[in-house]
Amino acid sequence: MKTLKFFLFLIVALVFLFFLMGVVKPTINYGHEITVNKPLKEAWAVQQDPSKLSQWLKGFKSIELLEGEAGEEGSQYKVVVNPGEGQDDFVMTETILSKKDFDHMTLSFDSDMMLFDQTTSFSEKDGRTTIKTDSSVKGKGIMMKSMFAIMETLGGAFKKQEVENVEALKKVIESNSTDYYPLPTMEVEKVEEIPN
């Protein structure tokens, strides 16, 4: 009987601790910083290029404009990612909250399970670009808040994913060969000779 009471007490204590984690740490904050050997304008263009998203965002499948003007503040997108093999796709609505070219972009993601905000900042020094992310995630409901708090506390799941994505972005930027700012070509005008 004492053993049964002990196990019941242990289960109640674990459940209490689980939910307490969501109350104590309802929002997870994290980020990462890299410096790339590319100028600011090129680093910005690569990070903004939709055709390169799958090269650095783990599990990225698609992005579709829902409303607004593409790439402008207030525009909304449907973003689909797959968390891993054998798992269902994860759909989010992305909104551009703030954007200043070559300086920063703030995005907000809304899904059934969570709210996720991220600001990516850019700065340049001596032809090298520093890119810094500041992110926060908040579960919807106490169950998700608690689960996210435990995932981050025990294994740093969100921070690890951020580091993996941003380090992959560094590789994509440094190996970039796309010319986003080609010089305009000048046409040579033919001059007809006037016969004497």
ROVEX-577756 format. One record per residue: x, y, z of N, C-alpha, C, CB in turn; residue in three letters; residue number from 1. Coordinates in Angstrom, 1 decimal, decimal comma, m for minus. Glycine has a CB too. Example, Ala and Ser with C-alpha at 12.3 -4.5 7.8 and 13.67 -1.06 7.14 Angstrom:
<sites>
[site [13,2 m5,7 7,8] [12,3 m4,5 7,8] [13,2 m3,3 7,8] [11,3 m4,5 9,0] 'ALA' 1];
[site [12,8 m2,2 7,1] [13,7 m1,1 7,1] [12,9 0,0 7,9] [14,1 m0,6 5,7] 'SER' 2];
</sites>
This chain:
<sites>
[site [0,8 m1,2 0,0] [0,0 0,0 0,0] [0,9 1,3 0,0] [m0,9 0,0 1,2] 'MET' 1];
[site [1,9 1,2 0,8] [2,8 2,4 0,9] [3,5 2,6 m0,5] [3,9 2,2 1,9] 'LYS' 2];
[site [3,8 1,6 m1,2] [4,4 1,7 m2,5] [3,4 2,4 m3,5] [4,9 0,3 m3,1] 'THR' 3];
[site [2,2 2,0 m3,5] [1,1 2,5 m4,3] [1,0 4,0 m4,0] [m0,2 1,8 m4,1] 'LEU' 4];
[site [0,9 4,4 m2,7] [0,8 5,8 m2,3] [2,0 6,6 m2,9] [0,6 5,9 m0,8] 'LYS' 5];
[site [3,2 6,0 m2,7] [4,4 6,7 m3,2] [4,3 7,0 m4,7] [5,6 5,8 m2,9] 'PHE' 6];
[site [3,9 6,0 m5,5] [3,8 6,1 m6,9] [2,7 7,1 m7,3] [3,5 4,8 m7,6] 'PHE' 7];
[site [1,6 7,1 m6,6] [0,5 8,1 m6,9] [1,0 9,5 m6,5] [m0,7 7,8 m6,0] 'LEU' 8];
[site [1,7 9,6 m5,4] [2,3 10,9 m5,0] [3,3 11,4 m6,1] [2,9 10,9 m3,6] 'PHE' 9];
[site [4,1 10,5 m6,5] [5,1 10,8 m7,6] [4,5 11,3 m8,9] [6,0 9,6 m7,8] 'LEU' 10];
[site [3,4 10,6 m9,3] [2,7 11,0 m10,5] [2,1 12,3 m10,4] [1,6 9,9 m10,9] 'ILE' 11];
[site [1,4 12,6 m9,2] [0,8 13,9 m9,0] [1,9 15,0 m9,0] [0,0 13,9 m7,7] 'VAL' 12];
[site [3,0 14,7 m8,3] [4,1 15,7 m8,3] [4,7 16,0 m9,7] [5,2 15,2 m7,4] 'ALA' 13];
[site [4,8 15,0 m10,5] [5,4 15,2 m11,8] [4,4 16,0 m12,7] [5,7 13,8 m12,5] 'LEU' 14];
[site [3,1 15,7 m12,6] [2,1 16,4 m13,3] [2,1 17,9 m12,9] [0,7 15,8 m13,1] 'VAL' 15];
[site [2,2 18,1 m11,6] [2,2 19,4 m11,1] [3,5 20,2 m11,6] [2,2 19,4 m9,5] 'PHE' 16];
[site [4,6 19,5 m11,6] [5,8 20,2 m12,1] [5,7 20,5 m13,6] [7,0 19,2 m11,8] 'LEU' 17];
[site [5,1 19,5 m14,3] [5,0 19,7 m15,7] [4,2 21,0 m16,0] [4,2 18,5 m16,4] 'PHE' 18];
[site [3,0 21,2 m15,4] [2,2 22,4 m15,6] [2,9 23,6 m15,0] [0,8 22,2 m15,0] 'PHE' 19];
[site [3,6 23,5 m13,9] [4,3 24,6 m13,3] [5,3 25,2 m14,2] [5,0 24,2 m12,0] 'LEU' 20];
[site [6,0 24,3 m15,0] [7,0 24,8 m16,0] [6,4 25,8 m17,0] [7,6 23,6 m16,7] 'MET' 21];
[site [5,1 25,5 m17,4] [4,5 26,4 m18,4] [4,0 27,7 m17,8] [3,2 25,7 m18,9] 'GLY' 22];
[site [3,8 27,7 m16,4] [3,5 28,9 m15,7] [4,7 29,8 m15,5] [2,7 28,6 m14,4] 'VAL' 23];
[site [5,8 29,1 m15,1] [7,0 29,8 m14,8] [7,7 30,3 m16,0] [8,0 28,9 m14,0] 'VAL' 24];
[site [7,7 29,5 m17,1] [8,4 29,9 m18,3] [7,4 29,8 m19,5] [9,6 29,0 m18,5] 'LYS' 25];
[site [6,5 30,7 m19,6] [5,5 30,6 m20,7] [6,0 31,0 m22,1] [4,3 31,5 m20,4] 'PRO' 26];
[site [7,1 31,8 m22,1] [7,8 32,2 m23,3] [9,2 31,8 m23,4] [7,6 33,7 m23,5] 'THR' 27];
[site [9,6 31,2 m24,5] [11,0 30,8 m24,6] [11,7 31,8 m25,5] [11,2 29,3 m25,3] 'ILE' 28];
[site [12,8 32,4 m25,0] [13,6 33,4 m25,8] [15,0 32,8 m26,1] [13,8 34,7 m25,0] 'ASN' 29];
[site [15,4 33,0 m27,3] [16,7 32,5 m27,8] [17,1 33,2 m29,1] [16,6 30,9 m28,1] 'TYR' 30];
[site [18,3 32,9 m29,6] [18,8 33,6 m30,8] [20,2 33,1 m31,1] [18,8 35,1 m30,6] 'GLY' 31];
[site [20,7 33,6 m32,2] [22,0 33,2 m32,7] [22,6 34,3 m33,5] [22,0 31,8 m33,5] 'HIS' 32];
[site [23,9 34,3 m33,6] [24,6 35,3 m34,4] [25,7 34,7 m35,2] [25,2 36,4 m33,4] 'GLU' 33];
[site [25,8 35,2 m36,5] [26,9 34,7 m37,4] [27,5 35,9 m38,1] [26,3 33,7 m38,4] 'ILE' 34];
[site [28,7 35,7 m38,6] [29,4 36,7 m39,4] [29,8 36,0 m40,7] [30,6 37,4 m38,7] 'THR' 35];
[site [29,4 36,6 m41,8] [29,7 36,0 m43,1] [30,6 36,9 m43,9] [28,4 35,8 m43,9] 'VAL' 36];
[site [31,4 36,2 m44,7] [32,4 36,9 m45,6] [31,8 37,4 m46,9] [33,6 36,0 m45,9] 'ASN' 37];
[site [30,7 38,1 m46,8] [30,0 38,7 m47,9] [29,5 40,1 m47,5] [28,8 37,8 m48,4] 'LYS' 38];
[site [29,4 41,0 m48,5] [28,9 42,3 m48,2] [27,4 42,3 m47,8] [29,0 43,2 m49,4] 'PRO' 39];
[site [27,0 43,3 m47,1] [25,6 43,4 m46,5] [24,5 43,2 m47,5] [25,4 44,7 m45,8] 'LEU' 40];
[site [24,6 43,9 m48,7] [23,5 43,8 m49,7] [23,4 42,3 m50,2] [23,8 44,7 m50,8] 'LYS' 41];
[site [24,5 41,6 m50,4] [24,4 40,3 m50,9] [23,8 39,3 m49,8] [25,7 39,8 m51,3] 'GLU' 42];
[site [24,3 39,5 m48,6] [23,8 38,6 m47,5] [22,3 38,8 m47,3] [24,5 39,0 m46,2] 'ALA' 43];
[site [21,8 40,1 m47,3] [20,4 40,4 m47,2] [19,6 39,7 m48,3] [20,2 41,9 m47,2] 'TRP' 44];
[site [20,1 39,9 m49,6] [19,4 39,3 m50,7] [19,3 37,8 m50,7] [20,1 39,7 m52,0] 'ALA' 45];
[site [20,3 37,1 m50,2] [20,3 35,7 m50,1] [19,2 35,3 m49,0] [21,7 35,1 m49,7] 'VAL' 46];
[site [19,3 35,9 m47,9] [18,3 35,6 m46,8] [16,9 35,9 m47,2] [18,7 36,4 m45,6] 'GLN' 47];
[site [16,7 36,8 m48,1] [15,3 37,2 m48,5] [14,8 36,3 m49,7] [15,3 38,6 m48,9] 'GLN' 48];
[site [15,7 35,6 m50,4] [15,4 34,9 m51,6] [14,6 33,6 m51,3] [16,7 34,5 m52,3] 'ASP' 49];
[site [13,3 33,6 m51,7] [12,4 32,5 m51,5] [12,9 31,2 m52,1] [11,0 32,8 m52,0] 'PRO' 50];
[site [13,7 31,3 m53,2] [14,1 30,1 m53,8] [15,3 29,4 m53,1] [14,6 30,4 m55,2] 'SER' 51];
[site [15,8 30,1 m52,1] [16,9 29,5 m51,3] [16,5 29,1 m49,9] [18,0 30,5 m51,1] 'LYS' 52];
[site [15,2 29,3 m49,5] [14,7 29,0 m48,1] [14,9 27,5 m47,8] [13,3 29,3 m48,0] 'LEU' 53];
[site [14,7 26,6 m48,7] [14,8 25,2 m48,4] [16,2 24,8 m48,2] [14,2 24,4 m49,6] 'SER' 54];
[site [17,2 25,6 m48,6] [18,6 25,3 m48,4] [19,1 25,6 m47,0] [19,4 26,1 m49,4] 'GLN' 55];
[site [18,4 26,4 m46,3] [18,8 26,7 m44,9] [17,8 26,6 m43,8] [19,4 28,0 m44,9] 'TRP' 56];
[site [16,5 26,5 m44,1] [15,5 26,3 m43,1] [15,1 24,8 m43,1] [14,3 27,2 m43,4] 'LEU' 57];
[site [15,5 24,1 m42,0] [15,2 22,7 m41,9] [13,7 22,4 m42,0] [15,8 22,2 m40,6] 'LYS' 58];
[site [13,4 21,5 m42,9] [12,0 21,0 m43,0] [11,1 21,9 m43,9] [11,4 20,9 m41,7] 'GLY' 59];
[site [11,7 23,0 m44,4] [10,9 24,0 m45,2] [10,3 23,3 m46,4] [11,7 25,2 m45,6] 'PHE' 60];
[site [9,0 23,5 m46,7] [8,4 22,9 m47,9] [7,9 23,9 m48,9] [7,3 22,0 m47,5] 'LYS' 61];
[site [7,2 24,9 m48,4] [6,6 25,9 m49,3] [6,2 27,2 m48,6] [5,4 25,4 m50,0] 'SER' 62];
[site [6,1 28,3 m49,4] [5,6 29,6 m48,9] [4,7 30,1 m50,0] [6,8 30,6 m48,5] 'ILE' 63];
[site [3,5 30,6 m49,5] [2,5 31,1 m50,5] [2,0 32,5 m50,0] [1,4 30,1 m50,7] 'GLU' 64];
[site [2,0 33,5 m50,8] [1,5 34,8 m50,4] [m0,1 34,7 m50,3] [1,8 35,9 m51,5] 'LEU' 65];
[site [m0,6 35,1 m49,1] [m2,0 35,1 m48,9] [m2,7 36,4 m49,1] [m2,3 34,6 m47,5] 'LEU' 66];
[site [m2,0 37,5 m48,6] [m2,5 38,8 m48,8] [m1,3 39,9 m48,6] [m3,6 39,1 m47,8] 'GLU' 67];
[site [m1,6 41,0 m49,2] [m0,6 42,1 m49,2] [0,4 42,0 m50,4] [0,2 42,0 m47,9] 'GLY' 68];
[site [1,3 42,9 m50,4] [2,4 42,9 m51,4] [3,6 42,1 m50,9] [2,8 44,4 m51,7] 'GLU' 69];
[site [4,0 41,2 m51,8] [5,1 40,3 m51,4] [6,3 41,1 m50,9] [5,6 39,5 m52,6] 'ALA' 70];
[site [6,8 40,7 m49,7] [8,0 41,2 m49,1] [7,8 42,5 m48,4] [9,0 41,4 m50,2] 'GLY' 71];
[site [6,6 43,0 m48,3] [6,3 44,3 m47,7] [5,7 44,1 m46,3] [5,4 45,2 m48,6] 'GLU' 72];
[site [5,8 45,1 m45,4] [5,2 45,1 m44,1] [3,7 44,8 m44,2] [5,4 46,4 m43,4] 'GLU' 73];
[site [3,2 43,9 m43,4] [1,8 43,6 m43,4] [1,4 42,4 m44,2] [1,0 44,8 m43,8] 'GLY' 74];
[site [2,3 42,0 m45,1] [2,0 40,9 m46,0] [1,9 39,6 m45,2] [3,0 40,8 m47,2] 'SER' 75];
[site [1,0 38,7 m45,6] [0,9 37,4 m44,9] [1,1 36,3 m45,9] [m0,5 37,3 m44,3] 'GLN' 76];
[site [1,6 35,2 m45,3] [2,0 34,0 m46,1] [1,5 32,7 m45,4] [3,5 34,0 m46,4] 'TYR' 77];
[site [1,3 31,7 m46,2] [1,1 30,4 m45,7] [2,4 29,7 m45,8] [m0,1 29,6 m46,4] 'LYS' 78];
[site [3,0 29,2 m44,7] [4,3 28,5 m44,7] [4,1 27,1 m44,2] [5,3 29,3 m43,7] 'VAL' 79];
[site [4,6 26,2 m45,0] [4,5 24,7 m44,7] [5,9 24,2 m44,4] [3,7 24,0 m45,8] 'VAL' 80];
[site [6,0 23,5 m43,3] [7,3 22,8 m43,0] [7,0 21,4 m42,5] [8,1 23,6 m41,8] 'VAL' 81];
[site [8,0 20,6 m42,6] [7,8 19,2 m42,1] [8,8 18,9 m41,0] [7,9 18,1 m43,3] 'ASN' 82];
[site [8,4 18,7 m39,8] [9,3 18,5 m38,7] [10,2 17,3 m38,8] [8,5 18,4 m37,4] 'PRO' 83];
[site [9,9 16,3 m39,5] [10,7 15,2 m39,6] [10,0 14,0 m40,3] [11,2 14,7 m38,2] 'GLY' 84];
[site [10,8 13,0 m40,7] [10,3 11,9 m41,4] [9,2 11,2 m40,6] [11,5 10,9 m41,6] 'GLU' 85];
[site [8,1 10,9 m41,4] [7,0 10,2 m40,8] [6,0 11,2 m40,0] [7,5 9,2 m39,9] 'GLY' 86];
[site [6,3 12,5 m40,0] [5,5 13,4 m39,3] [4,6 14,2 m40,2] [6,3 14,3 m38,4] 'GLN' 87];
[site [3,5 14,7 m39,8] [2,6 15,5 m40,6] [3,2 16,9 m40,8] [1,2 15,6 m39,9] 'ASP' 88];
[site [2,8 17,5 m42,0] [3,3 18,8 m42,3] [2,7 19,8 m41,2] [2,8 19,3 m43,7] 'ASP' 89];
[site [3,5 20,9 m41,0] [3,1 21,9 m40,0] [2,9 23,2 m40,7] [4,3 22,0 m38,9] 'PHE' 90];
[site [1,7 23,7 m40,6] [1,3 24,9 m41,3] [1,2 26,1 m40,4] [m0,1 24,7 m42,0] 'VAL' 91];
[site [1,8 27,2 m40,8] [1,9 28,5 m40,1] [1,4 29,6 m41,0] [3,3 28,7 m39,4] 'MET' 92];
[site [0,9 30,7 m40,4] [0,7 31,9 m41,1] [1,8 32,9 m40,6] [m0,8 32,5 m40,8] 'THR' 93];
[site [2,5 33,4 m41,6] [3,6 34,3 m41,4] [3,2 35,7 m41,7] [4,9 33,9 m42,2] 'GLU' 94];
[site [3,5 36,7 m40,9] [3,2 38,1 m41,1] [4,5 38,9 m41,0] [2,1 38,6 m40,2] 'THR' 95];
[site [4,8 39,8 m42,0] [5,9 40,7 m41,8] [5,5 41,9 m41,0] [6,4 41,1 m43,3] 'ILE' 96];
[site [6,0 41,9 m39,8] [5,6 43,0 m38,9] [6,4 44,3 m39,1] [5,8 42,6 m37,4] 'LEU' 97];
[site [7,7 44,1 m39,4] [8,5 45,3 m39,6] [9,7 44,9 m40,6] [9,1 45,8 m38,3] 'SER' 98];
[site [10,0 45,9 m41,5] [11,1 45,6 m42,4] [11,8 46,9 m42,8] [10,6 44,8 m43,6] 'LYS' 99];
[site [13,1 46,9 m42,7] [13,9 48,0 m43,2] [15,0 47,4 m44,0] [14,4 48,9 m42,0] 'LYS' 100];
[site [15,0 47,6 m45,3] [16,0 46,9 m46,2] [17,4 47,1 m45,6] [15,9 47,5 m47,6] 'ASP' 101];
[site [18,2 46,0 m45,6] [19,6 46,0 m45,2] [19,8 46,3 m43,8] [20,4 46,9 m46,1] 'PHE' 102];
[site [18,7 46,2 m43,0] [18,9 46,5 m41,5] [18,2 45,4 m40,7] [18,2 47,8 m41,2] 'ASP' 103];
[site [16,9 45,2 m40,9] [16,2 44,2 m40,1] [14,9 43,7 m40,7] [16,0 44,7 m38,7] 'HIS' 104];
[site [14,4 42,6 m40,2] [13,1 42,1 m40,6] [12,5 41,4 m39,4] [13,1 41,2 m41,9] 'MET' 105];
[site [11,3 41,8 m39,0] [10,6 41,1 m37,9] [9,4 40,3 m38,5] [10,1 42,1 m36,8] 'THR' 106];
[site [9,3 39,0 m38,2] [8,3 38,2 m38,6] [7,5 37,6 m37,4] [8,8 37,0 m39,5] 'LEU' 107];
[site [6,2 37,4 m37,6] [5,4 36,7 m36,6] [4,8 35,5 m37,3] [4,3 37,7 m36,1] 'SER' 108];
[site [4,8 34,3 m36,6] [4,2 33,1 m37,1] [3,2 32,6 m36,2] [5,3 32,0 m37,3] 'PHE' 109];
[site [2,0 32,3 m36,7] [0,9 31,8 m35,9] [0,5 30,4 m36,4] [m0,3 32,8 m36,0] 'ASP' 110];
[site [0,4 29,5 m35,5] [m0,1 28,1 m35,8] [m1,1 27,7 m34,8] [1,1 27,1 m36,0] 'SER' 111];
[site [m1,6 26,5 m34,9] [m2,5 25,9 m34,0] [m1,9 25,7 m32,6] [m3,1 24,6 m34,4] 'ASP' 112];
[site [m0,6 25,5 m32,6] [0,1 25,2 m31,3] [0,8 26,3 m30,7] [1,1 24,1 m31,6] 'MET' 113];
[site [1,3 27,3 m31,5] [2,2 28,3 m30,9] [2,1 29,7 m31,7] [3,6 27,8 m30,9] 'MET' 114];
[site [2,7 30,7 m31,0] [3,0 32,0 m31,6] [4,5 32,1 m31,6] [2,3 33,1 m30,8] 'LEU' 115];
[site [5,1 32,5 m32,7] [6,6 32,5 m32,8] [6,9 33,9 m33,5] [7,1 31,3 m33,6] 'PHE' 116];
[site [7,8 34,6 m32,8] [8,2 35,9 m33,4] [9,8 35,9 m33,5] [7,8 37,1 m32,5] 'ASP' 117];
[site [10,2 36,5 m34,6] [11,7 36,5 m34,9] [12,1 37,8 m35,5] [12,1 35,3 m35,7] 'GLN' 118];
[site [13,1 38,4 m35,0] [13,7 39,6 m35,6] [15,1 39,2 m36,1] [13,8 40,8 m34,7] 'THR' 119];
[site [15,4 39,4 m37,4] [16,7 39,2 m37,9] [17,3 40,5 m38,2] [16,7 38,2 m39,2] 'THR' 120];
[site [18,5 40,8 m37,6] [19,2 42,1 m37,8] [20,5 41,9 m38,6] [19,5 42,7 m36,5] 'SER' 121];
[site [20,8 42,9 m39,4] [22,0 42,9 m40,3] [22,9 44,1 m40,0] [21,6 42,8 m41,8] 'PHE' 122];
[site [24,2 43,9 m40,0] [25,1 45,0 m39,9] [26,4 44,6 m40,7] [25,4 45,4 m38,4] 'SER' 123];
[site [27,1 45,6 m41,2] [28,3 45,4 m42,0] [29,5 46,1 m41,4] [28,1 45,8 m43,4] 'GLU' 124];
[site [30,7 45,4 m41,5] [31,9 46,1 m41,1] [33,0 45,4 m41,9] [32,2 45,9 m39,5] 'LYS' 125];
[site [33,8 46,3 m42,6] [34,9 45,8 m43,4] [34,5 44,7 m44,4] [36,0 45,3 m42,5] 'ASP' 126];
[site [33,4 44,9 m45,0] [32,9 44,0 m46,1] [32,4 42,7 m45,6] [34,1 43,7 m47,0] 'GLY' 127];
[site [32,3 42,5 m44,2] [31,7 41,3 m43,6] [30,4 41,7 m43,0] [32,7 40,7 m42,6] 'ARG' 128];
[site [29,5 40,8 m43,0] [28,1 41,0 m42,5] [27,8 40,2 m41,3] [27,1 40,8 m43,6] 'THR' 129];
[site [27,3 40,8 m40,3] [26,9 40,1 m39,1] [25,4 40,0 m39,1] [27,3 40,8 m37,7] 'THR' 130];
[site [24,9 38,8 m38,9] [23,4 38,6 m38,9] [23,1 38,0 m37,5] [23,0 37,6 m40,1] 'ILE' 131];
[site [22,1 38,6 m36,9] [21,7 38,2 m35,5] [20,2 37,9 m35,5] [22,1 39,3 m34,5] 'LYS' 132];
[site [19,8 36,8 m34,9] [18,4 36,5 m34,7] [18,0 36,7 m33,2] [18,0 35,1 m35,2] 'THR' 133];
[site [16,8 37,2 m33,0] [16,2 37,2 m31,6] [14,9 36,7 m31,8] [16,2 38,7 m31,0] 'ASP' 134];
[site [14,6 35,5 m31,1] [13,4 34,8 m31,3] [12,7 34,5 m30,0] [13,6 33,5 m32,1] 'SER' 135];
[site [11,4 34,4 m30,1] [10,6 33,9 m28,9] [9,4 33,1 m29,4] [10,1 35,2 m28,1] 'SER' 136];
[site [9,2 32,1 m28,6] [8,0 31,1 m28,9] [7,2 31,0 m27,7] [8,6 29,8 m29,4] 'VAL' 137];
[site [5,9 31,0 m27,9] [4,9 30,8 m26,8] [3,9 29,8 m27,2] [4,3 32,2 m26,4] 'LYS' 138];
[site [3,7 28,8 m26,4] [2,7 27,8 m26,7] [1,3 28,3 m26,5] [2,9 26,5 m25,9] 'GLY' 139];
[site [0,4 27,8 m27,2] [m1,0 28,1 m27,0] [m1,6 27,1 m26,0] [m1,8 28,1 m28,4] 'LYS' 140];
[site [m2,0 27,6 m24,9] [m2,6 26,8 m23,9] [m1,5 26,3 m22,9] [m3,3 25,6 m24,5] 'GLY' 141];
[site [m1,8 26,0 m21,7] [m0,9 25,6 m20,7] [m0,1 24,3 m21,0] [m1,6 25,4 m19,4] 'ILE' 142];
[site [m0,8 23,4 m21,7] [m0,2 22,1 m22,1] [1,0 22,4 m23,1] [m1,2 21,2 m22,8] 'MET' 143];
[site [0,8 23,2 m24,1] [1,9 23,5 m25,0] [3,0 24,4 m24,4] [1,4 24,2 m26,3] 'MET' 144];
[site [2,6 25,3 m23,5] [3,6 26,1 m22,8] [4,5 25,3 m22,0] [2,9 27,2 m22,0] 'LYS' 145];
[site [3,9 24,3 m21,3] [4,7 23,4 m20,4] [5,6 22,5 m21,3] [3,7 22,6 m19,6] 'SER' 146];
[site [5,0 22,0 m22,3] [5,8 21,1 m23,2] [7,0 21,8 m23,8] [5,0 20,5 m24,3] 'MET' 147];
[site [6,8 23,1 m24,3] [7,9 23,9 m24,9] [8,9 24,2 m23,8] [7,4 25,1 m25,5] 'PHE' 148];
[site [8,5 24,6 m22,6] [9,4 24,9 m21,5] [10,3 23,7 m21,2] [8,6 25,4 m20,3] 'ALA' 149];
[site [9,7 22,5 m21,1] [10,5 21,3 m20,8] [11,5 21,0 m22,0] [9,6 20,1 m20,5] 'ILE' 150];
[site [11,0 21,1 m23,2] [11,8 20,8 m24,4] [13,1 21,7 m24,4] [11,0 21,0 m25,7] 'MET' 151];
[site [12,9 23,0 m24,0] [14,0 23,9 m24,0] [14,9 23,7 m22,8] [13,5 25,4 m24,1] 'GLU' 152];
[site [14,3 23,5 m21,6] [15,1 23,4 m20,4] [15,9 22,1 m20,4] [14,1 23,3 m19,2] 'THR' 153];
[site [15,3 21,0 m20,9] [16,1 19,7 m20,9] [17,0 19,5 m22,0] [15,1 18,6 m20,9] 'LEU' 154];
[site [16,6 20,0 m23,2] [17,5 19,8 m24,4] [17,8 21,0 m25,2] [16,8 18,8 m25,2] 'GLY' 155];
[site [17,3 22,1 m24,9] [17,6 23,3 m25,7] [17,1 23,2 m27,1] [19,1 23,6 m25,7] 'GLY' 156];
[site [15,9 22,5 m27,3] [15,4 22,2 m28,6] [15,3 23,4 m29,6] [14,1 21,5 m28,5] 'ALA' 157];
[site [14,7 24,5 m29,1] [14,5 25,7 m29,9] [15,8 26,3 m30,3] [13,6 26,7 m29,2] 'PHE' 158];
[site [16,7 26,5 m29,3] [18,0 27,1 m29,5] [18,8 26,3 m30,5] [18,8 27,2 m28,2] 'LYS' 159];
[site [18,8 25,0 m30,4] [19,5 24,1 m31,3] [19,0 24,2 m32,7] [19,4 22,6 m30,9] 'LYS' 160];
[site [17,7 24,3 m32,9] [17,2 24,5 m34,2] [17,5 25,8 m34,8] [15,6 24,3 m34,2] 'GLN' 161];
[site [17,5 26,8 m34,0] [17,9 28,2 m34,5] [19,4 28,2 m34,9] [17,7 29,2 m33,4] 'GLU' 162];
[site [20,3 27,6 m34,1] [21,7 27,5 m34,5] [21,9 26,8 m35,8] [22,5 26,9 m33,3] 'VAL' 163];
[site [21,2 25,6 m35,9] [21,3 24,8 m37,1] [20,9 25,6 m38,4] [20,5 23,5 m37,0] 'GLU' 164];
[site [19,7 26,3 m38,3] [19,2 27,0 m39,4] [20,2 28,2 m39,8] [17,8 27,6 m39,1] 'ASN' 165];
[site [20,6 29,0 m38,8] [21,4 30,2 m39,0] [22,8 29,8 m39,5] [21,5 31,0 m37,8] 'VAL' 166];
[site [23,4 28,7 m39,0] [24,7 28,3 m39,5] [24,5 27,8 m41,0] [25,2 27,1 m38,6] 'GLU' 167];
[site [23,4 27,1 m41,3] [23,1 26,7 m42,7] [23,0 27,9 m43,6] [21,9 25,8 m42,7] 'ALA' 168];
[site [22,3 29,0 m43,1] [22,2 30,2 m43,8] [23,6 30,8 m44,1] [21,4 31,3 m43,1] 'LEU' 169];
[site [24,5 30,7 m43,2] [25,9 31,2 m43,4] [26,5 30,5 m44,6] [26,7 31,0 m42,1] 'LYS' 170];
[site [26,4 29,2 m44,6] [27,0 28,4 m45,7] [26,3 28,8 m47,1] [26,8 26,9 m45,5] 'LYS' 171];
[site [25,0 29,0 m47,1] [24,3 29,4 m48,3] [24,8 30,8 m48,8] [22,8 29,4 m48,1] 'VAL' 172];
[site [24,9 31,7 m47,9] [25,4 33,0 m48,2] [26,8 33,0 m48,8] [25,3 34,0 m47,0] 'ILE' 173];
[site [27,7 32,3 m48,0] [29,1 32,3 m48,4] [29,4 31,5 m49,7] [30,0 31,7 m47,3] 'GLU' 174];
[site [28,5 30,6 m50,1] [28,6 29,9 m51,4] [27,8 30,5 m52,5] [28,3 28,4 m51,2] 'SER' 175];
[site [27,1 31,6 m52,2] [26,2 32,2 m53,2] [27,0 32,6 m54,5] [25,6 33,4 m52,6] 'ASN' 176];
[site [26,3 32,3 m55,6] [26,9 32,8 m56,9] [25,8 33,6 m57,7] [27,4 31,5 m57,7] 'SER' 177];
[site [24,7 33,8 m57,1] [23,6 34,6 m57,8] [24,0 36,1 m57,7] [22,2 34,3 m57,1] 'THR' 178];
[site [23,9 36,7 m58,8] [24,2 38,2 m58,9] [22,9 38,9 m58,7] [24,9 38,6 m60,2] 'ASP' 179];
[site [22,6 39,4 m57,5] [21,3 40,0 m57,2] [21,3 41,5 m57,7] [21,1 40,0 m55,7] 'TYR' 180];
[site [22,5 42,0 m57,9] [22,5 43,5 m58,3] [23,4 43,6 m59,6] [23,1 44,3 m57,2] 'TYR' 181];
[site [22,9 43,0 m60,7] [23,8 43,1 m61,9] [23,9 44,6 m62,4] [23,2 42,2 m63,0] 'PRO' 182];
[site [25,0 44,9 m63,0] [25,2 46,2 m63,6] [24,4 46,3 m64,8] [26,7 46,5 m63,8] 'LEU' 183];
[site [23,8 47,4 m65,1] [23,0 47,6 m66,3] [24,0 47,5 m67,5] [22,3 48,9 m66,4] 'PRO' 184];
[site [23,5 46,8 m68,6] [24,3 46,7 m69,8] [24,0 47,8 m70,7] [24,0 45,3 m70,5] 'THR' 185];
[site [25,0 48,3 m71,3] [24,8 49,4 m72,3] [24,8 48,9 m73,7] [25,9 50,5 m72,1] 'MET' 186];
[site [23,9 49,4 m74,4] [23,8 49,0 m75,8] [24,7 49,9 m76,6] [22,4 49,0 m76,4] 'GLU' 187];
[site [25,5 49,3 m77,5] [26,3 50,1 m78,4] [25,5 50,5 m79,6] [27,6 49,4 m78,8] 'VAL' 188];
[site [25,4 51,8 m79,8] [24,6 52,4 m80,9] [25,4 52,4 m82,2] [24,1 53,8 m80,6] 'GLU' 189];
[site [24,8 51,8 m83,2] [25,5 51,8 m84,5] [25,4 53,2 m85,2] [24,9 50,7 m85,5] 'LYS' 190];
[site [26,5 53,7 m85,6] [26,5 55,0 m86,3] [26,7 54,7 m87,8] [27,6 55,9 m85,8] 'VAL' 191];
[site [25,7 55,1 m88,6] [25,9 54,9 m90,1] [26,8 56,0 m90,7] [24,5 54,9 m90,8] 'GLU' 192];
[site [27,6 55,5 m91,5] [28,5 56,5 m92,2] [27,8 57,1 m93,4] [29,8 55,8 m92,7] 'GLU' 193];
[site [27,9 58,4 m93,5] [27,3 59,1 m94,6] [28,3 59,0 m95,8] [27,0 60,6 m94,2] 'ILE' 194];
[site [27,8 58,5 m96,9] [28,8 58,5 m98,1] [29,1 59,9 m98,6] [28,1 57,6 m99,2] 'PRO' 195];
[site [30,4 60,0 m99,0] [30,9 61,3 m99,5] [30,4 61,6 m101,0] [32,4 61,4 m99,5] 'ASN' 196];
</sites>
